[in-house]
Every structure is written in structure tokens, then in C-alpha cells.
């Protein structure tokens, strides 16, 4: 019997947020662009071109623009973009075909693409293992998966200040920031999805803001507001946010009087299995021990001296 994954996020609210953000997203797209640049770095290390590419969670087409300019697409390539937001698809569709698709269902046939990419979308997915598996199935053998998503250290400062402020004011906490995956957990999901040669790395980006409210305005502009299921429906008390802003300024201010906000970008790379790929050596197959190699290096160094 297949288990239904827990519903952490309200997808209807997420669609609403992204539709509202779509028209002016270019003003707030600096983190999307940062994610795209990191995927571009990975892509440029691959010594091949791609003929059929799928972009999952396209926003307004930043990945498509990068791919078209990268020189990594064949002259006769096809490029399909998907997003849960019709607003984003309308804009991205001016660059390459874009279709509205549910967050956890890819509208594609198996083994149809030689590359699947996604920048800053998977952190909103309820069933990340399931979507990664679908991405792997959408790839042809030896096809490339490139993903960048927010990690668990994202907005750590905001989480701390909101939690403490609400505890002080109300005597308890409610869910105000979405949970993000730890790199150790998300990296293991690549193997679970059946991807070969998996690699996961993380980078912490610090952004300065004049105050907490400007940070929250940027999150709204990105369509990244809280969409946790079961969150309180009423508007939060103003005194909670005022107290959180005070705590933020006290604890996370910079020398120039601004505050800092952390965003962790986790980049994932994997390949659909293929017989040509390098395989790890079987356990116990080594002919020399690490100690022997270390002794040989030490002896060599002594002779050189």
C-alpha cells in the first residue's frame, strides 16, 4: 500500500502567492538569478550539449534565458517550462513554451528528456522524494538532473526572532516560517530516487536589509510567504512583529545599522543510470591500503629533504 505524503504546504495558497508575484517578479528575482547562476556553473562543467530540456518551477523564465545563452543546447533543441502559476507561465511563455502543472506531477512522458532542471521550487513540494523520482523517470539514460533549492539555514534569523517575540507576547508559538530540508537529508534523496553519481553542496548567502519589514516585503515579492497548512488564518498581532523587528535589530544587525538575512542554496546534481557511467569499486577490492600510501608519501618526502 502506497503511503500518502504529509501535506505540509497549502498548494492553493502557494499558487495564489506566485500568481500575485508574477507581474513584478523581476524586481525581486535576485535569489532566483543566484540559483540559476549556480546551476549554470554546474552545467558548464558538462562536456556535452542537450537536445530536450525540462525546467520545473520556471518562474518568469530565468533558467530558459540562461540555457539559451549557455551554448549547451543543440540548434534543434526543445525546451519546456512548467510552473504551478498561470501568471508565471504567461510571462515565461514569451521565452519558451510553458505549461501550468501541479507541483508534484510532471506532465511529461518517461525517458523524454536528456536534462531536467529546477531553480528554487522544490522547497515548496510536499513530496520531494516523489518528484525527484518523476524527474529521474523523465530522463533518458545518462540524462542530467540539476536542482537548486533553499536549505534549512534559510531565514534562520527571522525564525528565531518571530518565535521568541510570539512567545513573549502570547506565551506560545505558531508556525510562521516554512521548514526547509537539511543538506544531509536532501542529498540522500537523490540516491533514493535512483539517480547515479549524486552530488549535493550548499552555499550560504547573506543579504542586508534596512529592517525586518523590508525583508518580509521582498519575500512577498518573490512569492515566498508562509503557506504552511494549519497556520492561523487571522492577521497576526502587530505587537508580535514589532517585537520581532526589535529583536532582529538587536541580534543580527551589521556595522552599518542594517540587518542580515541568510539564504542557503542547496545545489543537487545527478544522472539517470547508464552502463557507460563510472562505477564505485566494490568493497574490499583495493590492492593497497591507505596506510601504505601514507607511509610511501612520508618516505618520499624524507628522501627529498
N, C-alpha and C positions, 0 to 999 in steps of 0.2 A: 504493500500500500504506500503510495507517494504522500509524503508529508507536505502540507501547505506551509510555506514560509511565513513567519510572523509579519503582520502588516505594521511596519514601523512608521511609514510615511503616508500621508494623505495625498494620493496622486491627483485628485481633483483640485486640491488647493495648490499643488505644485504647478499644474497646468495653468491655473489662474495667474499665479505669480509670474511664470515665464511669459505668458501672453501679454501681461501688463508691462513687463520689462523689455519686450522685443523692440518696440519702436525707437527707444533711446538707448539701446544696449551698447552701442559703440562708445558712448561716454563713460561706460563702466566696465569695459571689456579688457582691462589691463591684466587681470589674472587669467582670463581665458587666453589672451595672447601669450602670457608667460608659459602656460601649459602647452600651447601649440609650439612654441619655440623649443621646449624640451623634447617634444616628440619629433620635431624636425632634426634635432641633434642626433637622436637615435636612428632616424630614417637615413640620414646621410652616411651612416656607418655601414649601411647595407649595400653591397655591390651588385645591385640589380634594379630593374625597373618593374613597374606594376601596371597591369592592364585593366584590372577590375577592383575598385576600392569602395568600401562601405564606411561611412562616417556616422557613428551613433551618438546622438545628442549634439547636433551640429550648431546650436545657437544660430547666429546670423551668417555663418559660412566662413569663419576664420580658418578652419582646417582645410577647406576646399581651396581657399586662396593660397595657402602655403603649399599644398600639394601641387597645384597648377604651376607654381613658380619654382618648385624644387628641382625640376628636371628628372624626377623619379617616376613620372607617368609616361607610358608609351603614347605615341601620336594618336593611336586609335582607342585610347582608354575609355572606360565608363566609370563614372563616379556618382554614387547615390548617397544622399544625405537623409538622415531621419531625425525627428525630434518629436516630443510629445506636444509641443506648442505649434499651433497653426500659424501664430504670428511670426515665430522664428522661421518656420518653413517658407512662408511667403517671401521673407527677405532673403534667406539663403538660396531660394529657388532662382534668384536672379544670377547666381554664380554657377550652380549645377543643379540637376534635378533633386528635389527634396520632397519627402512624403511624411505625413503625420503618422506616428506609430506609437503604440502603447510602450510604456517604459521597459517592460520585461518581455516583450515579444518582438522578434525581428521579422520584418515582412520580406524574407528572402528565402531562396531555395538552398539546400545543403550544397557545400563544395562549389559555391558560385564565385567566390572572391579570392584573390591572391593577397589581399591586405584588408584588415578591419581595424579602424582607428576610432578613438573616442577621447575627447578632452573635456574634463570637468562635468561629467554626467553620472558616472557610476556610483558616486557617493549618495545619490538620491534613490537608488534602486533597492527595493525590499529584498529581492532575491538575487544578490550579486553572483553566487555560485551558478545559479541557473542561467543568468545572462551571459556569463563568461563561457559556459558550456555551449550556448547557442552561437556565440561568436566563433568558437573553435569549430563547430559544425558548419558554419557558413564559409569557412576557409577551405580552399583546396589543399591537398598535401603540400607541405613546405610553404604554406601561406603564413604571412606575418600578422601578429596582433600587437598593436601599440595603444596603450591606455594611460591617461593621466587623470588622477582624481585627488580630491582633498583627503588628507590623512588625519589621524587622531589628535595631532597637536594644533590643528587649525582652530583659531579663535580661543585658545586656552585662557587668555587674559579676560576676555569677555565672559566666558563661562564662570570663571572664579568670582568675578565682581557681581554678576547678576545673582549667583547662588547665595553669596554672603549678604547682599543687600536685601534679598527677599526673606532670608532667614531672620535678619534683624527686624524688618518692618512687619512681617506677617507671622513669624515663628515657624516657617516651613518653606519648602522649595517646590516649584513646579518646573516642568520641562520647558525650557526656553531656548535651548541650543541643540541642534541635531547631533546625535552621536556619529563619530567618524571612525573608520577602520584603522587599526594599527598595522604598520607595515609588515610585521611578522605574520599577522593573520591573513592579510590580503595577498601576500606573496605565496603562501601555501595554497591559496585558491587556484592559482594558475595550474599547478600540478593536478589538483582535484578535477579541474575542467578538462584534463587530458592534453595540456599543452606541453610541448617539448622545449628544452633549453630555456626554462623560465628565469627571468631576472627581474628583481624589484629593487628600486632605490628611491631615496627620499631627499628632499631639499626643503629647508625652512626659509620662507621669505618673510621679511619684516616690512610692514607698511606703516608710515606715520600718518596720523590724523590730528586735527586740532582738538577734537574731543570725541567722546563715545557716540554722540548723536550723529556726527558726520560719518563715522564708521557704519552705523546702522542704516543711514541713508544710502550708502554705497551698496550694502548687502541687498537692500530693496531694489536698487537699480540693476543689480546683477540677477535678480530673481532668486536670491539665496536666502530668503527669510525662513523662519521656522515653519515646518509643515508636519511636525510630529503628530501622530494620531493620539487623541485623548488629551491634547493640550487644552488649557482653559479658553473658553470661547469669548469671555468678556475681555474688554480692554484692560490691560494691566494698570495698576495704580501708578500715577505719575511719581509719587514719592519713592517708589522702588527704583525707577530708572534714574531719578536724580541722585539717590544714594549710591547706586552702582556707578554713575559717572564720577562722583566724588572719589570712590574707592579706586576707580581706574586711574584717575589723575594722580592720586597719592602713590600708587604702587607701580604703575607702568608708564610713567612719564619719561621723556627724554630730556637732554640738557637744554634743548631749545623750547621746552614747555609743551611739546606735543605728546601724544600718547602713541604707543606702538601696538600693532596688531599682527599676530603671527598666522601665517597660512602655510601649511605643509603640503607640498605637491609630491605625491607618490607616482612614480612612473613604472609601468609594467611592460615587459617585453616577453613574448612567447611565440612559438611556431607550431603550426599544425604538424603532427608527426610525419616523417618521410624517411625512407630507407637510406637516403644519402646523408642524413644528419649524423654528426659526431655523437657517439655513444659513450657514456661513462664506463670506465674499466670496472670489471666485476670485482667484488670484494675479495681480497686475498690474492689478486693476480699480480701484484707488484713484485719485481725481481730484486729490488734494492730497498732497504729501509731508509727512513728519513734520518735516523741517527748516523748511518753510514755516509749519507750525503753530507751531513753537517760536519762529521769528522774529516771527510776528504777536503771540504772547503777550508776548514781550520788549518789543516796540514799544508795546504797550498798557500795559504796566507803567510804561514810561518816561513816557508821556503823563500817566498818573495822578499820577505823582510831581510 
